[in-house]
Amino acid sequence: MANFTIADIKALRDQLGTGMVDTKKALEEADGDVEKAVEILRLKGAKGNAKRADRSTSEGLVVAREHDGAVTLVELACETDFVAKNERFVALADAVADAAAAVGAESAEAALAAPAGDQTVAELISDEAAIIGEKVELRRVRTLHGDAYEVYLHKTNKDLPPQIGVVVVYQGDDASTARSIAHHVSFADPAYLSRDEVPEADVEKERQFVTELSRSEGKPEAALPKIVEGRLNAYFKQIVLLDQDYAKDNKLSVAQVARDAGITITDFARFKVGA
């Protein structure tokens, strides 16, 4: 009879984030030896990694790491929220963030190639996914540089790790306002910092759309230029951070809030798990 209890199964399952049946079978095969059971799960999981390649990864977490005057933001994805909150998965995300930050990775591809101990990040993720028994995917990585920065990690569910991560890079001394703007970014989800960053093709497409819309509404031809510009301004307020109405006071734009605080926002990033 295998030398383990229900409590041992639960403890190992909580440690690894593995399924109940797989954990029990591994302990049975290992005759209750936890270390051997972990290795059994890893070997069996490695065989299943390829089978899981087409599965969706809609859960996970976002983690940030500061290193040498920069901040690296990482989104690590998995299949279920059970794994997302598991200590082993959280520890994996921390190790990935450390490795990505150490090389200043600007993309997931660069981070996957980074060293993590005596292996690469890609190999580390593959090994851990084999033990956990789910598809694990390094979805996004970005490293931001600047004079100063504020990091905000938001939990959309109090029982799960942060699923939204924001970094705001700025010049100036008002860290409190910069952090408040980071909170705004987490909520408002801007796509660009300034109008100059919006692709001209996208602007022209929107201009044509609002022009046709205004004509279909019977707006006077002479008034069209002003109406179109007004609607373009509304478009920019949706996607451009500096143009957006400030979440804490919609009578002010983010640009006005930053200017009044004596800071200049130079860059930002926002990751949301699964988005």
N, C-alpha and C positions, 0 to 999 in steps of 0.2 A: 504493500500500500504506500502510495506517495507520501512523503513526509512534509505536508504543508496543510494549511487551513484556509478557510474562506477569507479570513483576515489577511493572509499572505497574498492571496489572489488580488484582493482589493488594493493592498499596499503597492504591489507591483504594477497593477493597472493604473493606479493614480500616478505612479512614478513615471511610467512610460507613455501613458495615453493610449495603450493598446486595447483591443476588444476583449470582453470577458472570456469568450470561448477560446480565443487564441492564447490568452494569458494562462488559462487553466491547462490547456494542452501542453504548453511549453514547460510549465512547472511539473506536470506529470512526467514528461519525457526526461526532465532534468532531476527527477526524484527529489524535488523541493529545493534544489540548489539554485538560488536566485541568479548568481552570476552566469551559470550555465544556461538558465532559462532566457536571460537577456541575449546571450549569443545565439541561441536557437531562434529566437524571434528575429534577430538581425539577419541571420542566414535565410530564413524563410521569407522575410520581408524583402530582401534583396532580389529574390526571384520574382516577387510580385510587383516591384517598382515599374517594370515595363508595362505590366497589365494595367497599372493605374494611370498611365501617361495621359489618357484621354479624359480622365475625370475632371470635374470642375473644382476650383479652389475658391470658394466664395467667403471663407472665414480666414482668420489670421490676426496679425497685429502690426502696428507701426512702432518703430523704435528709432531714437536719435542718438547720435554719439558725437561728442566734441573731441577734436584732435588737432593740435597744431594750428589754432586760430581758425578752424573751419568746423562745419557741422555736417555730418552725413546722416541722411534720412533713408530708412530702409523699410520696405513693406515685404513681410514674409507671410505667405499664404498657405492655408491648409484646407481640408475638406469640411471639418466640423468644428463647432464651437467648443466641444469637449476637448479636442486636441489644442485649440487656440489658447485655452487657459491652463493647459498642462504645464507643470514646471519644466519638463524636459524640452518642450517646444519653446517656451520662454527663454530658457538657457541657450537653446540653439540660436534664437534670434539675437540674443546678446553677443554670442560668439561671432555670428555673421556681421553684425554691426561693428564690432571691434576690428575685424579683419578688413572690412570695406573702408572704414575710417582710416586705418593705418596706411592704406595705399591711395587714399583720396579718390575712391572710385566714383566715376561720373555716370555709371550705368550699371545695370544688373550684370551685363556680360563681363565688365571689368571686375566687378566684385566676385563673380563666380570663379574667376581665374586667380584671385588673390590667395596668398598662403594663409592657412589656418592650422597652426601647429605643423605636423609633418605631412599634411595633405592640403588640397585646395578647398576653397569654400564649396565648390560644386560637389566634391567627394564627401565632404562633411555632411552636407544636406542629404545626399543620397544614402549615406550610412544611417543617419538619424531617421530618415523616412522609412527605411527598411525595418527599423525597430518599432517605430510608432505605428506603422501599418497603414499610413495614409499618404497620398500625394502631397508633397511639400514643394512649394515653388517660390523662388526669389523673384518677385514680380517687378519691383522698382527700386532703384537706388539713385540718389543724387547727393553730391557734395557741394555745399555753398560756402563761398569765401566772402569776407568783408571786414569792415572796421569793428562792427558789433552786431550781435544777433540775439533774438529771443526765440526760444523753443516752447511750443505748447503741444502737449499730447492730451487728447480728449477721449474719454471713455463714453461710447454710445450706450454701453450696458455696464452697470456697476460690477457685475460678476465676471466681466471679461477684461483682458488687457486693452490698452488704448487702440482704437481703430481709426482714429484720425490724427495725423501728425502735421504740424505746421512749423516752418522756420521762416522768420522775418529778418532780413539783413538790413541794417540801417547805419546811418552816420548821425552822430549827435549824442546827447547825454541822458535823454529821457527814456530810461528803460521801461518805466511803467506804461507810458503811452505805446511804446513799441510792442509790449506784451499784450496790451489791449487790442492793438491792431492784429496781432497774431490770433487772438480770440475771434476777431471779426472775420479773418480769413477762413477759420475753421467752419464758421457758420455760412458765410456768403459765397464761398467757393469760386473766387475769380479765376479766370484763365490766364490773364496777362497783367503785368504790372502797369503799363502805360499804353496809350493809344498807339504809340509808335511801334509796339510789338505785335499788334494785330495784323495778320497778313492782308495785304492790299486786296487780294482776290476775295477774301471774306468780306471786307468792307464794301467792295463794289457789288458783290452779290446781295448784300443786305440793302444797299442803296437802290438797286433795281427792284428789289422786293417791295420796299416801302413806297417807292415811286408808283409802282403798279397798283399797290393797295390803295394809295391816296386817290389815284385817278378813278379806281373802281368805286370809291366812296363818293365820287362826284365833287371832289375838292376843286376849287378854281385853279386853272392852269397857272395864273399869275402868282398864286400863293404856294404853289408846289415846292419851290426851292426852300422856303422857310419851313414848311411842314416836314419835308424830307430831312432836313438838318435836325429838326427837333426829334424826329423819330430815330435818327442815327445816334443822337446823344443818349437817348433812352437805351439803345442797343449797347453802347459803350458802358453805360452804367450797370449793365447786367454782367459784363465779362471783364471789365478793366478795374483793377483794385483801386487805383487812385481816383477813379471817377465814381466809385460806388458810394451810396449813402452809408454813412457810418452807422454800424449796428446799434451803438449806444445813444446816438442822436442823429436821426435821419434828416435833420435840417442842415447838417454839415456833411461834406464829402470827406473821404479818407485823406485826400490830399490836403484839405484845409486843417484837419485834425493834426496831421503830421507837421504841417507848416507852423501852426500855432504852438506846437510843442518844441519847435526848433530842431526837428529831426528830418532826415531824408531817407525814404525807403528806397533801397537800391536793388533788392531782389527778394524773392520769396519762393517757397515751395509748399505744396499741400498734397499729402497722400491720404486717401481713404481706402480702407480695405475693400476690395471687390469693385471699386469704382473705376 
